[in-house]
Structures are given as structure tokens and as C-alpha cells.
């Protein structure tokens, strides 16, 4: 063989190997997106210093994309709840449909503040609004930075993140169009005997805070005084055997949101649904505009967070995030908020005289009047004077007549006093149960205790990903070709191939040279 032909062989191997590695590098660059910290640009200067922002931006983002805020549990992190969302199929759905995800994170604190006046009062402009306002600022950042759709913003969370989801929908109904929460409490409940030292409410966690539907509704309306606009829909999940956050909070939350949304006490439909061999009682309330605005799931003997924790199967369809193209306007807002008498018509969420005045809980036309004059909201505003009379007096076809559902007496809190079971600083199971802040398998792996509970599965449930790197190297690969070191390794490999092949050929020819 001529020296010229011999010299051409290493060149051929070099070109072939280069093409192969270039293909590998191209494949790595097209791999799934990752959870990324947003160090600056989102702050308005009023946010608590202990809150940071993470985001997940799919490789292919939908036009005018919706935003889904994902909020972690007590003692958790953005990466921890990312792992749970990944295990529930939410991340893969974001990849396929192209919606943006925001992951707020607490640093150096146990639970989200859903108790103080700052967090439970609607703030505007540069007004300090606590933890809830900080998350709203993250949403506004994505709207400005990435052209996200301000009319399609939603929230989902587990445990403390579930409480935050209810608080966000109550305090900022002008920002959020809906949400899904797993093992939360009614908005405002956590203020009872709240301990700033560990951000915990023993009475609320223990299910000792109970009120009338009217009192819960008034509490929410006070969080954004004078607001008479759109109210977002909500999906509630709770296990009937939850020992960390009492299932009483599920029934109290139902009372709160039926009142806020102007719904009947009894659900429109009740059914039994089996998910992965676990049985759930599902109660749905349909508004007069034909949209299901309250969707409550209770798992029989279910643990904290439920066995369907952070699932995409039912939560994303409820928020209309499961299929594209995405409508420019939220379907509920489009169907329920137009015209006098709609769910956000003149007068807000109650009839003439306020939420317990003449006419009961709805104005002229009855609760089921389809956007007629008075509709489900009538004239008068949420702060009208209370009538006198009891629970079933005269006043239209609504659920209550003159005097409303509570009559004389004002709002009261339920049984439990100021401490309740667990004291003022811990609920059943304590704040950090067996297992510390992360159970076996990372912060979202299966383990006893989890991050803030001793219940089965812990507060973090079973999730994929944990707090480990989001994009580990694929099995069987000695290097991560998606990063810089991987690129250097590939170049080293090319040089090695060239030297070995050329040297080997030269050695075989030397005896006959």
C-alpha cells in the first residue's frame, strides 16, 4: 500500500469520528430543558429577601404561552417540587404543550407565609405584599420577559404550596385564573395562632378552625377590599387519613369557595373515581355559566398530599393546560364574566345588601339565573350590611333569604381556641418528622416522614428527580456531552483516535520500509 493511501486512512477515520461526535453534541443541545435560577430582573424591591425564583422554559414555547406557578412544601425547594411535578407528568406536558413554569423557593425558612396581613392583603405597585406579592412579581417578569399571556396564569402546589395556591387565588384574583392544590387549608385559616418562628399554625393544621361559609367568604373578600371582578376556579385534593393537615380543612375550604364563587351548598355532581387503585370521592360545582369552577377530590384513607399528588391527568385539564393551541382568554373567564348578572357582574359576589342581606346569597333572578339581571352576583357589593332573620327567610330563589346564612352575630371562629392539638407551633406529626428535611431518595423520594410530616409518604410524596441534578448523563455515557467538560472529552477522543490509527498503520509498514 502506498504511503499516500496509508495517510488517507487516518483522515477518513478522523472525519467519520468527527461527524459522529458532532451528531452526539447536536443531540445533547436538543435535550430537554432544565430548571434554571433567575438571579435578577424579576424583583420589584419589595420582596422578602428569603425568596428566590426558578423557571422552566420548554425548548419549544407556545405562542403567547400560559404560566403555571408551582409552589413547594414546608422545608422543600424548587428542585424538590420540580421532581414531584416531573413524577406526576406535569413537566413532560409542559414540554409537549409549551407553557412556562415558575418555581418560587424559600431560603432559610420552613413554610410559606400565608398568615400575615402583608401576605393576605392585595398589594399594588411598589407596595410590600409579603410572599404572595413576590410570586406575583415573578409572574409579571415572565409576562414582560417572554411575552407570556397575562390572561392565562395558574398555580399548583403541595402542602404549604397548596396553602399558597389558595392564598394566591384569594388575594390576587385579578392575576390568577385558577389553581389546583394538594393538602392545603382555606385562605386565611393559617393566621390562627400563627408562629412566625417556624411559620406554623397548630389549630389550623389540626382542623380546629371552623367557620360558616359566609364568614369564610367575607374573610376572602376582605383580602382585596372593593374587588368585584372575576373569581378564579379551584381544584381541591385531600386524603381522608391525612395526619399532617387535617381533612377538616377540605370541608372548610369547600365552604369558603362555594361562598366566594356564589355556588350552592350541595355539589352539582358527586362521583367515585379510581386512580391507580386508589378511590376518590369527586364533588363538582358548575356555575350558572356552565363551567365547573369548584372540583373537590377526597381520597378514601388517603395520606398527606394524596396518592395522586401533583398529577397532570386531572389538574392540567381543569386549568385547560392539557391541549394546544391555547385560547388567548381563559375559558372560564370568557364564559362566566360577561354581562350584567354574570359571575363578576355589578355588585360583586353577593346580592343587594351584601352577602347576607335581602335576597339571600344571590340577587333577583335566583342563583341559577343565566347571566340575568342580578344573576349570581347582583348589586350591593361584598360589604353590605347584614340582615336579621335566620337561615331561610324570604328573598328570591337563592339558598338563603332575608338575613342570609348567618343572621345577627357577625363572624365567629370555630371550636379549637388558640392552641388546639399540637400546640401553637406544631401540628400532628410536628414540623420536621422522622427523616429530617429529606427522606430516603432525595427531597422527593419515598421515605418515612418527609420534610414536614411523619405521615405515610411524608410531605414530599413519591416523586422522580428529587434534588439531584435535573439532567444527569444518560446511562452508558462516560461523560455529559451537554456541558463543557463533555466537549473537551470528545476533542480528546478525536485526537486519541487519530494518533492510535495513524501510529498503528505506520508500525505495520516499518519492517518493509
Secondary structure, 3 states (H helix, E strand, C coil): CCHHHHHHHHHHHHHHHHHHHHHHHHHHHCCCCCEEEECCCCCCCCCCCCEEEEEECCCCCCCCCCEEEEECCCCCCHHHHHHHHHHCCHHHHHHHHCCEEEEEEECCCCCCCCCCCCCCCCCCCCCCCHHHHHHHHHHHHHHHHHCCCCCCEEEEEECHHHHHHHHHHHHCCCCCCEEEEECCCCCCHHHCCEECCCCEEHHHHCCCCCCCHHHHHHHHHHHCCCCCCCCCEEEEEEECCCCCCCCHHHHHHHHHHHHHCCCCCCCCEEEEEEECCEEEEEEEEECCCCCEEEEEEEECCCCCCCCCCCCHHHHHHHCCCCCCCCCCCCHHHHHHCCCCCCCCCCCCCCCCCCCCCCCCCCCCCCCCCCCCCCCCCCCCCCCCCCCCCCCCCCCCCCCCCCCCCCCCCCCCCCCCCCCCCCCCCCCCCCCCCCCCCCECCECCCCCCCCCCCCCCCCCCCCCCCCCCCCCCCCCCCCCCCCCHHHHHHHHHHHHHHHHHHHHHHHHHHHCCC
